[in-house]
Amino acid sequence: MKIQNEPDCLEQMIQEHMKQEHRTKARNFDILNKAAKKGQILFTGSSLMEQFPVVEMTMDMGLDYLVYNRGIGGTTTDDFLERIHTVCLDLEPSRLFINIGTNDIHDRYPEGENFQSHILRNYGKIMDMIAEKLPETEVYVMAFYPANLHMPNANPMTTAAYAARTRKNLDMINEAVRELALSHGFHFINVNEGLTDEKGELREELTIEGVHMYASGYEIVLRNLEKYLK
């Protein structure tokens, strides 16, 4: 009988904990969705969307629509497809801002597959469902944010986890997602102006660990997004 080593067991425990967190957040969103007003503005995706305080930041903008955030940290495109009704379709938004797929950018795929093929296949399914179920919705597919893999004193485990989010890889997948979005008649928007340093990486003072941003980073994003909200 094969005995699992400690790293494998720890990885399984972490994965199960994340899945439980996803289920809990999705259940709460299911409850909130019952009282939510349809036809509003929706932001959805993974942690980079969940941590975007867009609801609070837009409260004083005088928008004619309510803003909802249904981002769930750690979400992959597979997870998003599994919960697409909860985090997207059920709210029937008039405008939809989606940013999903960065958690798929890694090199742990079986032979014959890579992160680009995986993201494009799943994102294609997501876009197909949105186009079918929400034909009147204005869809804004957001470019992936830049990352910074050279943070001083970075945690080695964190650096390893995000190692594939190089500028080259992000530029490549952004271009592929842009073409996919346009083929579905959706908008593709890059609201990253002002986030990067002279090397094209996420500015050190804006990021927690090289990927996730402080509110100061999202303030820049919101300024770039403002024209799409009004």
C-alpha positions in Angstrom: 0.0 0.0 0.0 1.3 3.4 -1.0 1.8 5.8 2.0 1.4 9.4 1.3 4.2 11.7 2.3 3.6 14.7 4.5 3.8 17.4 1.7 1.1 15.5 -0.2 -1.1 15.3 2.8 -0.6 18.9 3.6 -1.4 19.9 0.0 -4.6 17.9 0.2 -5.6 19.5 3.5 -5.0 23.0 2.0 -7.0 22.2 -1.1 -9.9 20.8 1.0 -9.9 23.9 3.2 -10.0 26.1 0.1 -12.9 24.1 -1.3 -14.8 24.5 1.9 -14.2 28.2 1.9 -15.5 28.4 -1.7 -18.6 26.5 -0.7 -19.3 28.8 2.2 -18.9 32.0 0.2 -21.0 30.6 -2.6 -23.8 29.7 -0.2 -23.7 33.2 1.3 -23.9 34.6 -2.3 -26.9 32.3 -3.0 -28.7 33.8 -0.1 -27.7 37.4 -1.0 -28.8 36.9 -4.6 -32.4 36.2 -3.6 -32.7 39.8 -2.4 -30.3 41.4 -4.9 -31.8 43.7 -7.5 -31.4 42.4 -11.1 -30.1 44.6 -13.9 -27.3 46.2 -12.0 -23.5 46.3 -12.3 -21.6 43.1 -11.4 -17.9 42.5 -10.7 -16.9 38.9 -10.6 -13.9 36.6 -10.6 -11.2 35.4 -8.2 -9.4 37.0 -5.2 -8.2 39.9 -7.4 -11.9 40.8 -7.8 -13.0 39.8 -4.3 -10.4 42.1 -2.7 -11.4 45.0 -5.0 -13.5 47.3 -2.7 -15.5 48.5 -5.7 -18.8 48.6 -3.8 -17.4 51.0 -1.2 -15.3 53.0 -3.7 -18.3 53.7 -6.0 -20.8 54.7 -3.3 -20.1 58.4 -3.8 -19.9 58.4 -7.6 -23.6 59.0 -8.1 -24.1 55.9 -10.3 -27.6 55.1 -11.5 -27.0 51.4 -10.8 -26.1 49.4 -7.7 -22.7 47.6 -7.8 -22.3 44.0 -6.6 -19.1 42.0 -6.1 -19.2 38.2 -6.4 -15.5 37.5 -6.5 -14.3 34.4 -4.6 -10.6 34.1 -3.7 -8.8 31.1 -5.1 -11.3 30.5 -7.9 -10.1 28.9 -11.1 -11.9 28.9 -14.4 -13.1 25.3 -13.5 -14.5 26.6 -10.2 -16.1 29.6 -11.9 -17.9 27.3 -14.4 -19.1 25.2 -11.5 -20.7 28.2 -9.8 -21.4 30.4 -12.8 -25.1 30.8 -11.8 -24.2 32.0 -8.3 -21.4 34.3 -9.2 -22.7 35.7 -12.5 -25.9 34.6 -14.2 -28.4 34.7 -11.4 -28.0 38.5 -11.0 -28.8 39.2 -14.6 -26.6 42.3 -14.7 -26.9 45.2 -17.1 -23.1 45.5 -17.1 -20.7 42.7 -16.2 -17.0 43.1 -15.4 -15.2 39.7 -15.2 -11.6 38.9 -14.3 -11.0 35.2 -14.0 -8.1 32.8 -14.9 -5.0 34.0 -13.1 -5.2 31.0 -10.7 -4.9 28.8 -13.8 -1.5 30.3 -14.7 0.9 27.6 -13.5 2.9 24.7 -14.9 1.2 21.8 -13.1 -0.9 20.5 -16.0 -0.8 17.0 -17.5 1.4 16.4 -20.5 -0.2 17.9 -23.6 -1.9 20.8 -21.9 -0.7 24.2 -20.7 -2.3 27.1 -18.9 -3.1 28.9 -22.1 -5.1 26.1 -23.6 -6.8 25.4 -20.3 -7.8 29.1 -19.7 -9.0 29.6 -23.3 -11.1 26.4 -23.3 -12.8 27.2 -20.0 -13.1 31.0 -20.7 -14.7 30.1 -24.0 -17.3 28.0 -22.2 -17.9 30.9 -19.7 -18.3 33.4 -22.5 -20.6 31.0 -24.4 -22.9 30.7 -21.4 -22.9 34.4 -20.7 -23.7 35.2 -24.4 -26.6 32.7 -24.3 -28.1 33.5 -20.9 -27.4 37.2 -20.7 -27.8 38.5 -24.3 -28.6 42.0 -23.2 -25.7 42.4 -20.9 -22.7 44.6 -21.7 -19.8 42.4 -20.9 -16.3 43.8 -20.1 -13.6 41.2 -20.0 -10.8 42.7 -17.9 -7.1 42.2 -18.7 -5.2 40.4 -16.0 -3.3 42.7 -13.7 0.5 42.8 -13.8 2.5 41.0 -11.1 5.8 41.6 -9.5 8.0 38.5 -9.0 11.0 40.4 -7.6 9.6 41.7 -4.4 12.4 42.2 -1.8 12.0 39.9 1.2 9.3 38.0 -0.5 8.1 34.7 1.0 9.8 31.9 -1.1 6.6 29.8 -1.0 4.6 32.8 -2.3 7.1 33.5 -5.0 7.0 29.9 -6.1 3.2 29.8 -6.2 3.1 32.8 -8.5 6.3 32.0 -10.5 4.4 31.5 -13.8 2.9 35.0 -13.7 5.7 36.6 -15.7 5.2 39.6 -17.8 5.6 37.5 -20.9 3.0 35.0 -19.8 0.5 37.6 -18.8 0.9 39.6 -22.0 0.5 36.4 -24.0 -2.7 35.2 -22.3 -4.1 38.8 -22.2 -3.8 38.9 -26.0 -5.4 35.5 -26.4 -8.3 36.4 -24.1 -8.7 39.7 -25.9 -9.3 37.9 -29.2 -11.7 35.5 -27.5 -13.7 38.3 -25.9 -14.0 40.2 -29.2 -15.1 37.0 -31.0 -18.0 36.9 -28.6 -18.9 40.5 -29.2 -17.7 41.5 -25.7 -15.5 44.4 -24.7 -11.9 43.7 -23.6 -10.6 46.5 -21.4 -7.1 47.0 -20.0 -7.4 49.2 -16.9 -3.8 48.7 -15.7 -2.4 52.1 -16.7 -0.5 53.5 -13.7 0.0 50.1 -11.9 3.4 49.3 -13.4 7.0 50.4 -12.8 9.6 51.1 -15.4 10.1 47.3 -15.9 6.4 46.7 -16.5 5.9 45.0 -13.2 3.3 45.8 -10.5 4.6 48.8 -8.5 6.1 47.6 -5.2 4.2 50.1 -3.1 0.8 49.0 -4.5 1.1 45.3 -3.8 1.0 43.1 -0.7 3.2 40.2 -2.0 3.6 40.8 -5.7 0.1 39.9 -6.9 -2.6 41.1 -4.6 -3.0 44.9 -4.2 -3.7 47.4 -1.5 -6.6 49.8 -1.8 -4.2 52.3 -3.4 -3.8 50.0 -6.4 -7.5 49.6 -6.7 -8.0 53.3 -6.6 -6.0 53.5 -9.8 -8.0 50.7 -11.3 -11.2 52.4 -10.5 -10.1 55.7 -12.0 -9.3 53.8 -15.2 -12.7 52.0 -15.0 -14.8 55.0 -14.3 -15.7 55.7 -17.9 -17.2 52.3 -18.2 -19.4 52.7 -15.2 -21.3 55.9 -16.1 
